[in-house]
Amino acid sequence: MTMTALALAWMPAMARACDQCMGGKDPTIRPAVNGAICFMLGMVAMMATGVGFFMRYLAKRPTLPMPPHAELM
């Protein structure tokens, strides 16, 4: 991690931000980039929510009553 930071510090041209962050020259692309950023953040949030609900299910599972067909075994 430190080596990457040092390499980028020595080459600032490679460490530039995207056009959206720096206020790009083409104003027609801004809505598309904003939409892409929101879409990617939404996908991350959906995946994190799914993992959270699955963990909650796994935590609650031992306290649930057994189904009737499994009690006879």
Predicted model as a PDB file, atoms N, CA, C, CB and O in Angstrom, pLDDT in the B-factor column:
MODEL        1                                                                  
ATOM      1  N   MET A   1       0.834  -1.185   0.000  1.00 74.00           N  
ATOM      2  CA  MET A   1       0.000   0.000   0.000  1.00 74.00           C  
ATOM      3  C   MET A   1       0.879   1.248   0.000  1.00 74.00           C  
ATOM      4  CB  MET A   1      -0.949  -0.002   1.214  1.00 74.00           C  
ATOM      5  O   MET A   1       0.621   2.204  -0.732  1.00 74.00           O  
ATOM      6  N   THR A   2       1.906   1.226   0.819  1.00 81.00           N  
ATOM      7  CA  THR A   2       2.798   2.379   0.907  1.00 81.00           C  
ATOM      8  C   THR A   2       3.559   2.564  -0.402  1.00 81.00           C  
ATOM      9  CB  THR A   2       3.781   2.216   2.079  1.00 81.00           C  
ATOM     10  O   THR A   2       3.764   3.687  -0.862  1.00 81.00           O  
ATOM     11  N   MET A   3       3.972   1.451  -0.991  1.00 82.00           N  
ATOM     12  CA  MET A   3       4.715   1.526  -2.257  1.00 82.00           C  
ATOM     13  C   MET A   3       3.833   2.117  -3.361  1.00 82.00           C  
ATOM     14  CB  MET A   3       5.227   0.119  -2.673  1.00 82.00           C  
ATOM     15  O   MET A   3       4.309   2.895  -4.187  1.00 82.00           O  
ATOM     16  N   THR A   4       2.563   1.752  -3.375  1.00 80.00           N  
ATOM     17  CA  THR A   4       1.647   2.294  -4.376  1.00 80.00           C  
ATOM     18  C   THR A   4       1.472   3.794  -4.180  1.00 80.00           C  
ATOM     19  CB  THR A   4       0.284   1.586  -4.305  1.00 80.00           C  
ATOM     20  O   THR A   4       1.469   4.552  -5.150  1.00 80.00           O  
ATOM     21  N   ALA A   5       1.330   4.220  -2.945  1.00 77.00           N  
ATOM     22  CA  ALA A   5       1.174   5.646  -2.662  1.00 77.00           C  
ATOM     23  C   ALA A   5       2.430   6.415  -3.075  1.00 77.00           C  
ATOM     24  CB  ALA A   5       0.876   5.870  -1.164  1.00 77.00           C  
ATOM     25  O   ALA A   5       2.340   7.507  -3.635  1.00 77.00           O  
ATOM     26  N   LEU A   6       3.589   5.844  -2.797  1.00 77.00           N  
ATOM     27  CA  LEU A   6       4.838   6.509  -3.192  1.00 77.00           C  
ATOM     28  C   LEU A   6       4.985   6.569  -4.706  1.00 77.00           C  
ATOM     29  CB  LEU A   6       6.041   5.787  -2.585  1.00 77.00           C  
ATOM     30  O   LEU A   6       5.436   7.576  -5.251  1.00 77.00           O  
ATOM     31  N   ALA A   7       4.605   5.488  -5.387  1.00 73.00           N  
ATOM     32  CA  ALA A   7       4.699   5.474  -6.844  1.00 73.00           C  
ATOM     33  C   ALA A   7       3.773   6.531  -7.448  1.00 73.00           C  
ATOM     34  CB  ALA A   7       4.350   4.076  -7.395  1.00 73.00           C  
ATOM     35  O   ALA A   7       4.154   7.219  -8.396  1.00 73.00           O  
ATOM     36  N   LEU A   8       2.571   6.662  -6.909  1.00 66.00           N  
ATOM     37  CA  LEU A   8       1.639   7.666  -7.424  1.00 66.00           C  
ATOM     38  C   LEU A   8       2.096   9.080  -7.079  1.00 66.00           C  
ATOM     39  CB  LEU A   8       0.236   7.421  -6.867  1.00 66.00           C  
ATOM     40  O   LEU A   8       1.821  10.020  -7.825  1.00 66.00           O  
ATOM     41  N   ALA A   9       2.783   9.235  -5.970  1.00 72.00           N  
ATOM     42  CA  ALA A   9       3.296  10.560  -5.608  1.00 72.00           C  
ATOM     43  C   ALA A   9       4.397  10.999  -6.569  1.00 72.00           C  
ATOM     44  CB  ALA A   9       3.826  10.556  -4.164  1.00 72.00           C  
ATOM     45  O   ALA A   9       4.536  12.189  -6.854  1.00 72.00           O  
ATOM     46  N   TRP A  10       5.170  10.053  -7.063  1.00 73.00           N  
ATOM     47  CA  TRP A  10       6.242  10.385  -8.006  1.00 73.00           C  
ATOM     48  C   TRP A  10       5.699  10.607  -9.420  1.00 73.00           C  
ATOM     49  CB  TRP A  10       7.295   9.272  -8.022  1.00 73.00           C  
ATOM     50  O   TRP A  10       6.351  11.257 -10.237  1.00 73.00           O  
ATOM     51  N   MET A  11       4.508  10.070  -9.713  1.00 69.00           N  
ATOM     52  CA  MET A  11       3.913  10.230 -11.041  1.00 69.00           C  
ATOM     53  C   MET A  11       2.524  10.852 -10.898  1.00 69.00           C  
ATOM     54  CB  MET A  11       3.830   8.860 -11.787  1.00 69.00           C  
ATOM     55  O   MET A  11       1.529  10.140 -11.031  1.00 69.00           O  
ATOM     56  N   PRO A  12       2.422  12.152 -10.632  1.00 63.00           N  
ATOM     57  CA  PRO A  12       1.108  12.751 -10.377  1.00 63.00           C  
ATOM     58  C   PRO A  12       0.191  12.745 -11.600  1.00 63.00           C  
ATOM     59  CB  PRO A  12       1.284  14.166  -9.896  1.00 63.00           C  
ATOM     60  O   PRO A  12      -1.028  12.823 -11.445  1.00 63.00           O  
ATOM     61  N   ALA A  13       0.736  12.655 -12.794  1.00 62.00           N  
ATOM     62  CA  ALA A  13      -0.114  12.636 -13.988  1.00 62.00           C  
ATOM     63  C   ALA A  13      -0.974  11.372 -14.019  1.00 62.00           C  
ATOM     64  CB  ALA A  13       0.746  12.727 -15.265  1.00 62.00           C  
ATOM     65  O   ALA A  13      -2.080  11.392 -14.560  1.00 62.00           O  
ATOM     66  N   MET A  14      -0.483  10.284 -13.451  1.00 59.00           N  
ATOM     67  CA  MET A  14      -1.242   9.034 -13.444  1.00 59.00           C  
ATOM     68  C   MET A  14      -2.277   9.009 -12.318  1.00 59.00           C  
ATOM     69  CB  MET A  14      -0.295   7.843 -13.306  1.00 59.00           C  
ATOM     70  O   MET A  14      -3.184   8.177 -12.345  1.00 59.00           O  
ATOM     71  N   ALA A  15      -2.165   9.887 -11.344  1.00 55.00           N  
ATOM     72  CA  ALA A  15      -3.051   9.888 -10.188  1.00 55.00           C  
ATOM     73  C   ALA A  15      -4.185  10.899 -10.321  1.00 55.00           C  
ATOM     74  CB  ALA A  15      -2.261  10.175  -8.938  1.00 55.00           C  
ATOM     75  O   ALA A  15      -4.795  11.272  -9.319  1.00 55.00           O  
ATOM     76  N   ARG A  16      -4.472  11.341 -11.520  1.00 63.00           N  
ATOM     77  CA  ARG A  16      -5.544  12.317 -11.712  1.00 63.00           C  
ATOM     78  C   ARG A  16      -6.909  11.696 -11.454  1.00 63.00           C  
ATOM     79  CB  ARG A  16      -5.492  12.893 -13.124  1.00 63.00           C  
ATOM     80  O   ARG A  16      -7.113  10.496 -11.642  1.00 63.00           O  
ATOM     81  N   ALA A  17      -7.824  12.528 -11.027  1.00 64.00           N  
ATOM     82  CA  ALA A  17      -9.191  12.071 -10.799  1.00 64.00           C  
ATOM     83  C   ALA A  17      -9.932  11.994 -12.138  1.00 64.00           C  
ATOM     84  CB  ALA A  17      -9.934  13.018  -9.809  1.00 64.00           C  
ATOM     85  O   ALA A  17      -9.465  12.509 -13.154  1.00 64.00           O  
ATOM     86  N   CYS A  18     -11.088  11.342 -12.114  1.00 66.00           N  
ATOM     87  CA  CYS A  18     -11.879  11.226 -13.342  1.00 66.00           C  
ATOM     88  C   CYS A  18     -12.490  12.585 -13.706  1.00 66.00           C  
ATOM     89  CB  CYS A  18     -12.996  10.155 -13.173  1.00 66.00           C  
ATOM     90  O   CYS A  18     -12.440  13.531 -12.920  1.00 66.00           O  
ATOM     91  N   ASP A  19     -13.058  12.665 -14.891  1.00 60.00           N  
ATOM     92  CA  ASP A  19     -13.646  13.923 -15.348  1.00 60.00           C  
ATOM     93  C   ASP A  19     -14.803  14.376 -14.461  1.00 60.00           C  
ATOM     94  CB  ASP A  19     -14.125  13.780 -16.781  1.00 60.00           C  
ATOM     95  O   ASP A  19     -15.022  15.576 -14.296  1.00 60.00           O  
ATOM     96  N   GLN A  20     -15.536  13.437 -13.898  1.00 58.00           N  
ATOM     97  CA  GLN A  20     -16.659  13.805 -13.046  1.00 58.00           C  
ATOM     98  C   GLN A  20     -16.175  14.543 -11.798  1.00 58.00           C  
ATOM     99  CB  GLN A  20     -17.460  12.558 -12.649  1.00 58.00           C  
ATOM    100  O   GLN A  20     -16.771  15.538 -11.385  1.00 58.00           O  
ATOM    101  N   CYS A  21     -15.101  14.051 -11.211  1.00 64.00           N  
ATOM    102  CA  CYS A  21     -14.593  14.682  -9.987  1.00 64.00           C  
ATOM    103  C   CYS A  21     -13.929  16.022 -10.275  1.00 64.00           C  
ATOM    104  CB  CYS A  21     -13.602  13.756  -9.290  1.00 64.00           C  
ATOM    105  O   CYS A  21     -13.999  16.938  -9.456  1.00 64.00           O  
ATOM    106  N   MET A  22     -13.298  16.140 -11.409  1.00 62.00           N  
ATOM    107  CA  MET A  22     -12.557  17.348 -11.726  1.00 62.00           C  
ATOM    108  C   MET A  22     -13.374  18.350 -12.542  1.00 62.00           C  
ATOM    109  CB  MET A  22     -11.304  16.989 -12.473  1.00 62.00           C  
ATOM    110  O   MET A  22     -12.844  19.394 -12.923  1.00 62.00           O  
ATOM    111  N   GLY A  23     -14.637  18.067 -12.819  1.00 62.00           N  
ATOM    112  CA  GLY A  23     -15.461  18.977 -13.610  1.00 62.00           C  
ATOM    113  C   GLY A  23     -15.078  18.902 -15.078  1.00 62.00           C  
ATOM    114  O   GLY A  23     -14.443  19.809 -15.615  1.00 62.00           O  
ATOM    115  N   GLY A  24     -15.473  17.810 -15.718  1.00 63.00           N  
ATOM    116  CA  GLY A  24     -15.072  17.536 -17.097  1.00 63.00           C  
ATOM    117  C   GLY A  24     -15.450  18.632 -18.079  1.00 63.00           C  
ATOM    118  O   GLY A  24     -16.269  19.503 -17.786  1.00 63.00           O  
ATOM    119  N   LYS A  25     -14.835  18.566 -19.245  1.00 71.00           N  
ATOM    120  CA  LYS A  25     -15.060  19.576 -20.274  1.00 71.00           C  
ATOM    121  C   LYS A  25     -16.382  19.369 -21.011  1.00 71.00           C  
ATOM    122  CB  LYS A  25     -13.916  19.567 -21.264  1.00 71.00           C  
ATOM    123  O   LYS A  25     -16.964  20.322 -21.528  1.00 71.00           O  
ATOM    124  N   ASP A  26     -16.851  18.124 -21.058  1.00 72.00           N  
ATOM    125  CA  ASP A  26     -18.067  17.804 -21.802  1.00 72.00           C  
ATOM    126  C   ASP A  26     -19.248  17.708 -20.841  1.00 72.00           C  
ATOM    127  CB  ASP A  26     -17.899  16.482 -22.593  1.00 72.00           C  
ATOM    128  O   ASP A  26     -19.358  16.721 -20.114  1.00 72.00           O  
ATOM    129  N   PRO A  27     -20.143  18.716 -20.816  1.00 75.00           N  
ATOM    130  CA  PRO A  27     -21.244  18.691 -19.839  1.00 75.00           C  
ATOM    131  C   PRO A  27     -22.303  17.634 -20.140  1.00 75.00           C  
ATOM    132  CB  PRO A  27     -21.903  20.044 -19.784  1.00 75.00           C  
ATOM    133  O   PRO A  27     -23.116  17.331 -19.267  1.00 75.00           O  
ATOM    134  N   THR A  28     -22.321  17.061 -21.346  1.00 78.00           N  
ATOM    135  CA  THR A  28     -23.344  16.056 -21.660  1.00 78.00           C  
ATOM    136  C   THR A  28     -23.025  14.709 -21.034  1.00 78.00           C  
ATOM    137  CB  THR A  28     -23.483  15.898 -23.167  1.00 78.00           C  
ATOM    138  O   THR A  28     -23.925  13.881 -20.893  1.00 78.00           O  
ATOM    139  N   ILE A  29     -21.790  14.461 -20.656  1.00 77.00           N  
ATOM    140  CA  ILE A  29     -21.423  13.166 -20.085  1.00 77.00           C  
ATOM    141  C   ILE A  29     -21.681  13.112 -18.584  1.00 77.00           C  
ATOM    142  CB  ILE A  29     -19.961  12.867 -20.367  1.00 77.00           C  
ATOM    143  O   ILE A  29     -21.745  12.024 -18.012  1.00 77.00           O  
ATOM    144  N   ARG A  30     -21.830  14.261 -17.939  1.00 77.00           N  
ATOM    145  CA  ARG A  30     -21.998  14.293 -16.486  1.00 77.00           C  
ATOM    146  C   ARG A  30     -23.185  13.479 -15.990  1.00 77.00           C  
ATOM    147  CB  ARG A  30     -22.151  15.709 -16.030  1.00 77.00           C  
ATOM    148  O   ARG A  30     -23.021  12.722 -15.033  1.00 77.00           O  
ATOM    149  N   PRO A  31     -24.376  13.588 -16.586  1.00 82.00           N  
ATOM    150  CA  PRO A  31     -25.495  12.765 -16.084  1.00 82.00           C  
ATOM    151  C   PRO A  31     -25.230  11.265 -16.218  1.00 82.00           C  
ATOM    152  CB  PRO A  31     -26.776  13.119 -16.831  1.00 82.00           C  
ATOM    153  O   PRO A  31     -25.628  10.486 -15.353  1.00 82.00           O  
ATOM    154  N   ALA A  32     -24.564  10.863 -17.289  1.00 82.00           N  
ATOM    155  CA  ALA A  32     -24.267   9.444 -17.461  1.00 82.00           C  
ATOM    156  C   ALA A  32     -23.276   8.955 -16.413  1.00 82.00           C  
ATOM    157  CB  ALA A  32     -23.720   9.183 -18.860  1.00 82.00           C  
ATOM    158  O   ALA A  32     -23.436   7.861 -15.872  1.00 82.00           O  
ATOM    159  N   VAL A  33     -22.268   9.743 -16.128  1.00 79.00           N  
ATOM    160  CA  VAL A  33     -21.284   9.354 -15.113  1.00 79.00           C  
ATOM    161  C   VAL A  33     -21.931   9.350 -13.732  1.00 79.00           C  
ATOM    162  CB  VAL A  33     -20.066  10.308 -15.133  1.00 79.00           C  
ATOM    163  O   VAL A  33     -21.663   8.459 -12.926  1.00 79.00           O  
ATOM    164  N   ASN A  34     -22.775  10.335 -13.455  1.00 84.00           N  
ATOM    165  CA  ASN A  34     -23.493  10.349 -12.171  1.00 84.00           C  
ATOM    166  C   ASN A  34     -24.373   9.115 -12.027  1.00 84.00           C  
ATOM    167  CB  ASN A  34     -24.349  11.622 -12.042  1.00 84.00           C  
ATOM    168  O   ASN A  34     -24.428   8.504 -10.959  1.00 84.00           O  
ATOM    169  N   GLY A  35     -25.058   8.752 -13.102  1.00 89.00           N  
ATOM    170  CA  GLY A  35     -25.898   7.557 -13.069  1.00 89.00           C  
ATOM    171  C   GLY A  35     -25.090   6.295 -12.851  1.00 89.00           C  
ATOM    172  O   GLY A  35     -25.509   5.410 -12.106  1.00 89.00           O  
ATOM    173  N   ALA A  36     -23.931   6.201 -13.498  1.00 89.00           N  
ATOM    174  CA  ALA A  36     -23.080   5.029 -13.323  1.00 89.00           C  
ATOM    175  C   ALA A  36     -22.562   4.930 -11.897  1.00 89.00           C  
ATOM    176  CB  ALA A  36     -21.912   5.073 -14.299  1.00 89.00           C  
ATOM    177  O   ALA A  36     -22.517   3.839 -11.327  1.00 89.00           O  
ATOM    178  N   ILE A  37     -22.175   6.053 -11.318  1.00 90.00           N  
ATOM    179  CA  ILE A  37     -21.687   6.050  -9.939  1.00 90.00           C  
ATOM    180  C   ILE A  37     -22.808   5.631  -8.993  1.00 90.00           C  
ATOM    181  CB  ILE A  37     -21.140   7.444  -9.546  1.00 90.00           C  
ATOM    182  O   ILE A  37     -22.586   4.812  -8.100  1.00 90.00           O  
ATOM    183  N   CYS A  38     -23.991   6.172  -9.173  1.00 94.00           N  
ATOM    184  CA  CYS A  38     -25.124   5.808  -8.312  1.00 94.00           C  
ATOM    185  C   CYS A  38     -25.491   4.337  -8.478  1.00 94.00           C  
ATOM    186  CB  CYS A  38     -26.343   6.690  -8.627  1.00 94.00           C  
ATOM    187  O   CYS A  38     -25.819   3.665  -7.501  1.00 94.00           O  
ATOM    188  N   PHE A  39     -25.437   3.835  -9.711  1.00 96.00           N  
ATOM    189  CA  PHE A  39     -25.737   2.423  -9.962  1.00 96.00           C  
ATOM    190  C   PHE A  39     -24.739   1.524  -9.236  1.00 96.00           C  
ATOM    191  CB  PHE A  39     -25.718   2.126 -11.477  1.00 96.00           C  
ATOM    192  O   PHE A  39     -25.132   0.548  -8.596  1.00 96.00           O  
ATOM    193  N   MET A  40     -23.453   1.849  -9.333  1.00 96.00           N  
ATOM    194  CA  MET A  40     -22.437   1.022  -8.672  1.00 96.00           C  
ATOM    195  C   MET A  40     -22.581   1.076  -7.150  1.00 96.00           C  
ATOM    196  CB  MET A  40     -21.028   1.480  -9.081  1.00 96.00           C  
ATOM    197  O   MET A  40     -22.438   0.051  -6.483  1.00 96.00           O  
ATOM    198  N   LEU A  41     -22.862   2.250  -6.598  1.00 96.00           N  
ATOM    199  CA  LEU A  41     -23.080   2.353  -5.161  1.00 96.00           C  
ATOM    200  C   LEU A  41     -24.331   1.576  -4.731  1.00 96.00           C  
ATOM    201  CB  LEU A  41     -23.203   3.825  -4.750  1.00 96.00           C  
ATOM    202  O   LEU A  41     -24.353   0.950  -3.671  1.00 96.00           O  
ATOM    203  N   GLY A  42     -25.359   1.628  -5.562  1.00 97.00           N  
ATOM    204  CA  GLY A  42     -26.573   0.870  -5.275  1.00 97.00           C  
ATOM    205  C   GLY A  42     -26.336  -0.627  -5.286  1.00 97.00           C  
ATOM    206  O   GLY A  42     -26.882  -1.347  -4.449  1.00 97.00           O  
ATOM    207  N   MET A  43     -25.523  -1.111  -6.229  1.00 98.00           N  
ATOM    208  CA  MET A  43     -25.220  -2.541  -6.280  1.00 98.00           C  
ATOM    209  C   MET A  43     -24.435  -2.977  -5.045  1.00 98.00           C  
ATOM    210  CB  MET A  43     -24.429  -2.877  -7.554  1.00 98.00           C  
ATOM    211  O   MET A  43     -24.693  -4.045  -4.491  1.00 98.00           O  
ATOM    212  N   VAL A  44     -23.488  -2.162  -4.614  1.00 97.00           N  
ATOM    213  CA  VAL A  44     -22.729  -2.478  -3.400  1.00 97.00           C  
ATOM    214  C   VAL A  44     -23.665  -2.507  -2.200  1.00 97.00           C  
ATOM    215  CB  VAL A  44     -21.591  -1.449  -3.173  1.00 97.00           C  
ATOM    216  O   VAL A  44     -23.561  -3.398  -1.358  1.00 97.00           O  
ATOM    217  N   ALA A  45     -24.570  -1.553  -2.112  1.00 97.00           N  
ATOM    218  CA  ALA A  45     -25.516  -1.513  -0.992  1.00 97.00           C  
ATOM    219  C   ALA A  45     -26.440  -2.729  -1.007  1.00 97.00           C  
ATOM    220  CB  ALA A  45     -26.347  -0.222  -1.039  1.00 97.00           C  
ATOM    221  O   ALA A  45     -26.734  -3.294   0.046  1.00 97.00           O  
ATOM    222  N   MET A  46     -26.897  -3.136  -2.187  1.00 98.00           N  
ATOM    223  CA  MET A  46     -27.763  -4.311  -2.274  1.00 98.00           C  
ATOM    224  C   MET A  46     -27.023  -5.579  -1.846  1.00 98.00           C  
ATOM    225  CB  MET A  46     -28.298  -4.471  -3.702  1.00 98.00           C  
ATOM    226  O   MET A  46     -27.581  -6.411  -1.131  1.00 98.00           O  
ATOM    227  N   MET A  47     -25.777  -5.728  -2.277  1.00 98.00           N  
ATOM    228  CA  MET A  47     -25.000  -6.906  -1.897  1.00 98.00           C  
ATOM    229  C   MET A  47     -24.741  -6.916  -0.389  1.00 98.00           C  
ATOM    230  CB  MET A  47     -23.666  -6.945  -2.669  1.00 98.00           C  
ATOM    231  O   MET A  47     -24.852  -7.961   0.252  1.00 98.00           O  
ATOM    232  N   ALA A  48     -24.399  -5.762   0.177  1.00 98.00           N  
ATOM    233  CA  ALA A  48     -24.152  -5.690   1.617  1.00 98.00           C  
ATOM    234  C   ALA A  48     -25.429  -5.994   2.400  1.00 98.00           C  
ATOM    235  CB  ALA A  48     -23.611  -4.300   2.001  1.00 98.00           C  
ATOM    236  O   ALA A  48     -25.377  -6.655   3.438  1.00 98.00           O  
ATOM    237  N   THR A  49     -26.562  -5.521   1.915  1.00 98.00           N  
ATOM    238  CA  THR A  49     -27.839  -5.806   2.567  1.00 98.00           C  
ATOM    239  C   THR A  49     -28.150  -7.296   2.511  1.00 98.00           C  
ATOM    240  CB  THR A  49     -28.972  -5.002   1.910  1.00 98.00           C  
ATOM    241  O   THR A  49     -28.596  -7.879   3.499  1.00 98.00           O  
ATOM    242  N   GLY A  50     -27.916  -7.905   1.365  1.00 97.00           N  
ATOM    243  CA  GLY A  50     -28.146  -9.343   1.229  1.00 97.00           C  
ATOM    244  C   GLY A  50     -27.273 -10.158   2.165  1.00 97.00           C  
ATOM    245  O   GLY A  50     -27.752 -11.105   2.789  1.00 97.00           O  
ATOM    246  N   VAL A  51     -26.020  -9.811   2.272  1.00 98.00           N  
ATOM    247  CA  VAL A  51     -25.117 -10.506   3.187  1.00 98.00           C  
ATOM    248  C   VAL A  51     -25.571 -10.300   4.629  1.00 98.00           C  
ATOM    249  CB  VAL A  51     -23.665 -10.011   3.004  1.00 98.00           C  
ATOM    250  O   VAL A  51     -25.531 -11.232   5.432  1.00 98.00           O  
ATOM    251  N   GLY A  52     -25.996  -9.104   4.955  1.00 97.00           N  
ATOM    252  CA  GLY A  52     -26.473  -8.831   6.307  1.00 97.00           C  
ATOM    253  C   GLY A  52     -27.709  -9.654   6.665  1.00 97.00           C  
ATOM    254  O   GLY A  52     -27.792 -10.208   7.761  1.00 97.00           O  
ATOM    255  N   PHE A  53     -28.677  -9.735   5.734  1.00 97.00           N  
ATOM    256  CA  PHE A  53     -29.876 -10.530   6.001  1.00 97.00           C  
ATOM    257  C   PHE A  53     -29.537 -12.017   6.107  1.00 97.00           C  
ATOM    258  CB  PHE A  53     -30.922 -10.305   4.900  1.00 97.00           C  
ATOM    259  O   PHE A  53     -30.140 -12.729   6.910  1.00 97.00           O  
ATOM    260  N   PHE A  54     -28.585 -12.491   5.311  1.00 97.00           N  
ATOM    261  CA  PHE A  54     -28.184 -13.884   5.397  1.00 97.00           C  
ATOM    262  C   PHE A  54     -27.520 -14.178   6.737  1.00 97.00           C  
ATOM    263  CB  PHE A  54     -27.242 -14.237   4.251  1.00 97.00           C  
ATOM    264  O   PHE A  54     -27.770 -15.222   7.339  1.00 97.00           O  
ATOM    265  N   MET A  55     -26.682 -13.266   7.202  1.00 97.00           N  
ATOM    266  CA  MET A  55     -26.051 -13.446   8.509  1.00 97.00           C  
ATOM    267  C   MET A  55     -27.103 -13.437   9.621  1.00 97.00           C  
ATOM    268  CB  MET A  55     -25.000 -12.343   8.758  1.00 97.00           C  
ATOM    269  O   MET A  55     -27.013 -14.206  10.578  1.00 97.00           O  
ATOM    270  N   ARG A  56     -28.091 -12.568   9.486  1.00 95.00           N  
ATOM    271  CA  ARG A  56     -29.173 -12.541  10.472  1.00 95.00           C  
ATOM    272  C   ARG A  56     -29.943 -13.855  10.471  1.00 95.00           C  
ATOM    273  CB  ARG A  56     -30.126 -11.371  10.193  1.00 95.00           C  
ATOM    274  O   ARG A  56     -30.302 -14.371  11.529  1.00 95.00           O  
ATOM    275  N   TYR A  57     -30.197 -14.395   9.277  1.00 93.00           N  
ATOM    276  CA  TYR A  57     -30.886 -15.681   9.165  1.00 93.00           C  
ATOM    277  C   TYR A  57     -30.069 -16.786   9.838  1.00 93.00           C  
ATOM    278  CB  TYR A  57     -31.143 -16.032   7.680  1.00 93.00           C  
ATOM    279  O   TYR A  57     -30.622 -17.607  10.569  1.00 93.00           O  
ATOM    280  N   LEU A  58     -28.758 -16.807   9.595  1.00 93.00           N  
ATOM    281  CA  LEU A  58     -27.916 -17.828  10.199  1.00 93.00           C  
ATOM    282  C   LEU A  58     -27.869 -17.685  11.719  1.00 93.00           C  
ATOM    283  CB  LEU A  58     -26.508 -17.755   9.623  1.00 93.00           C  
ATOM    284  O   LEU A  58     -27.789 -18.687  12.430  1.00 93.00           O  
ATOM    285  N   ALA A  59     -27.917 -16.464  12.220  1.00 94.00           N  
ATOM    286  CA  ALA A  59     -27.889 -16.256  13.667  1.00 94.00           C  
ATOM    287  C   ALA A  59     -29.209 -16.674  14.320  1.00 94.00           C  
ATOM    288  CB  ALA A  59     -27.590 -14.789  13.982  1.00 94.00           C  
ATOM    289  O   ALA A  59     -29.211 -17.169  15.447  1.00 94.00           O  
ATOM    290  N   LYS A  60     -30.326 -16.479  13.622  1.00 92.00           N  
ATOM    291  CA  LYS A  60     -31.638 -16.814  14.178  1.00 92.00           C  
ATOM    292  C   LYS A  60     -31.989 -18.286  14.014  1.00 92.00           C  
ATOM    293  CB  LYS A  60     -32.703 -15.969  13.527  1.00 92.00           C  
ATOM    294  O   LYS A  60     -32.830 -18.805  14.749  1.00 92.00           O  
ATOM    295  N   ARG A  61     -31.370 -18.954  13.077  1.00 88.00           N  
ATOM    296  CA  ARG A  61     -31.753 -20.315  12.717  1.00 88.00           C  
ATOM    297  C   ARG A  61     -31.713 -21.300  13.887  1.00 88.00           C  
ATOM    298  CB  ARG A  61     -30.858 -20.809  11.628  1.00 88.00           C  
ATOM    299  O   ARG A  61     -32.633 -22.109  14.007  1.00 88.00           O  
ATOM    300  N   PRO A  62     -30.707 -21.276  14.748  1.00 87.00           N  
ATOM    301  CA  PRO A  62     -30.693 -22.266  15.845  1.00 87.00           C  
ATOM    302  C   PRO A  62     -31.837 -22.103  16.841  1.00 87.00           C  
ATOM    303  CB  PRO A  62     -29.388 -22.177  16.587  1.00 87.00           C  
ATOM    304  O   PRO A  62     -32.179 -23.060  17.535  1.00 87.00           O  
ATOM    305  N   THR A  63     -32.430 -20.925  16.929  1.00 88.00           N  
ATOM    306  CA  THR A  63     -33.503 -20.706  17.905  1.00 88.00           C  
ATOM    307  C   THR A  63     -34.884 -21.006  17.333  1.00 88.00           C  
ATOM    308  CB  THR A  63     -33.463 -19.277  18.406  1.00 88.00           C  
ATOM    309  O   THR A  63     -35.865 -21.015  18.076  1.00 88.00           O  
ATOM    310  N   LEU A  64     -34.979 -21.246  16.051  1.00 83.00           N  
ATOM    311  CA  LEU A  64     -36.277 -21.535  15.452  1.00 83.00           C  
ATOM    312  C   LEU A  64     -36.727 -22.952  15.822  1.00 83.00           C  
ATOM    313  CB  LEU A  64     -36.214 -21.371  13.917  1.00 83.00           C  
ATOM    314  O   LEU A  64     -35.891 -23.840  15.989  1.00 83.00           O  
ATOM    315  N   PRO A  65     -38.045 -23.171  15.953  1.00 84.00           N  
ATOM    316  CA  PRO A  65     -38.518 -24.534  16.250  1.00 84.00           C  
ATOM    317  C   PRO A  65     -38.308 -25.439  15.036  1.00 84.00           C  
ATOM    318  CB  PRO A  65     -40.021 -24.520  16.659  1.00 84.00           C  
ATOM    319  O   PRO A  65     -38.302 -24.985  13.892  1.00 84.00           O  
ATOM    320  N   MET A  66     -38.139 -26.721  15.316  1.00 80.00           N  
ATOM    321  CA  MET A  66     -37.949 -27.680  14.228  1.00 80.00           C  
ATOM    322  C   MET A  66     -39.268 -27.883  13.487  1.00 80.00           C  
ATOM    323  CB  MET A  66     -37.413 -29.035  14.770  1.00 80.00           C  
ATOM    324  O   MET A  66     -40.332 -27.841  14.105  1.00 80.00           O  
ATOM    325  N   PRO A  67     -39.215 -28.098  12.192  1.00 78.00           N  
ATOM    326  CA  PRO A  67     -40.446 -28.380  11.454  1.00 78.00           C  
ATOM    327  C   PRO A  67     -40.995 -29.761  11.870  1.00 78.00           C  
ATOM    328  CB  PRO A  67     -40.187 -28.328   9.909  1.00 78.00           C  
ATOM    329  O   PRO A  67     -40.231 -30.626  12.298  1.00 78.00           O  
ATOM    330  N   PRO A  68     -42.306 -29.960  11.743  1.00 79.00           N  
ATOM    331  CA  PRO A  68     -42.918 -31.217  12.221  1.00 79.00           C  
ATOM    332  C   PRO A  68     -42.311 -32.470  11.571  1.00 79.00           C  
ATOM    333  CB  PRO A  68     -44.419 -31.190  11.951  1.00 79.00           C  
ATOM    334  O   PRO A  68     -42.161 -33.495  12.237  1.00 79.00           O  
ATOM    335  N   HIS A  69     -41.970 -32.400  10.314  1.00 79.00           N  
ATOM    336  CA  HIS A  69     -41.454 -33.606   9.652  1.00 79.00           C  
ATOM    337  C   HIS A  69     -40.024 -33.957  10.121  1.00 79.00           C  
ATOM    338  CB  HIS A  69     -41.469 -33.408   8.123  1.00 79.00           C  
ATOM    339  O   HIS A  69     -39.598 -35.102   9.973  1.00 79.00           O  
ATOM    340  N   ALA A  70     -39.294 -33.001  10.675  1.00 75.00           N  
ATOM    341  CA  ALA A  70     -37.927 -33.267  11.133  1.00 75.00           C  
ATOM    342  C   ALA A  70     -37.895 -33.733  12.589  1.00 75.00           C  
ATOM    343  CB  ALA A  70     -37.067 -32.014  10.972  1.00 75.00           C  
ATOM    344  O   ALA A  70     -36.881 -34.272  13.032  1.00 75.00           O  
ATOM    345  N   GLU A  71     -38.975 -33.540  13.340  1.00 67.00           N  
ATOM    346  CA  GLU A  71     -38.990 -33.952  14.742  1.00 67.00           C  
ATOM    347  C   GLU A  71     -39.052 -35.475  14.891  1.00 67.00           C  
ATOM    348  CB  GLU A  71     -40.175 -33.313  15.460  1.00 67.00           C  
ATOM    349  O   GLU A  71     -38.581 -36.004  15.898  1.00 67.00           O  
ATOM    350  N   LEU A  72     -39.606 -36.174  13.941  1.00 67.00           N  
ATOM    351  CA  LEU A  72     -39.782 -37.622  14.032  1.00 67.00           C  
ATOM    352  C   LEU A  72     -38.507 -38.387  13.745  1.00 67.00           C  
ATOM    353  CB  LEU A  72     -40.853 -38.070  13.085  1.00 67.00           C  
ATOM    354  O   LEU A  72     -38.436 -39.576  14.054  1.00 67.00           O  
ATOM    355  N   MET A  73     -37.519 -37.769  13.179  1.00 58.00           N  
ATOM    356  CA  MET A  73     -36.303 -38.490  12.802  1.00 58.00           C  
ATOM    357  C   MET A  73     -35.390 -38.711  13.946  1.00 58.00           C  
ATOM    358  CB  MET A  73     -35.575 -37.769  11.742  1.00 58.00           C  
ATOM    359  O   MET A  73     -34.325 -39.306  13.780  1.00 58.00           O  
TER     360      MET A  73                                                      
ENDMDL                                                                          
END                                                                             
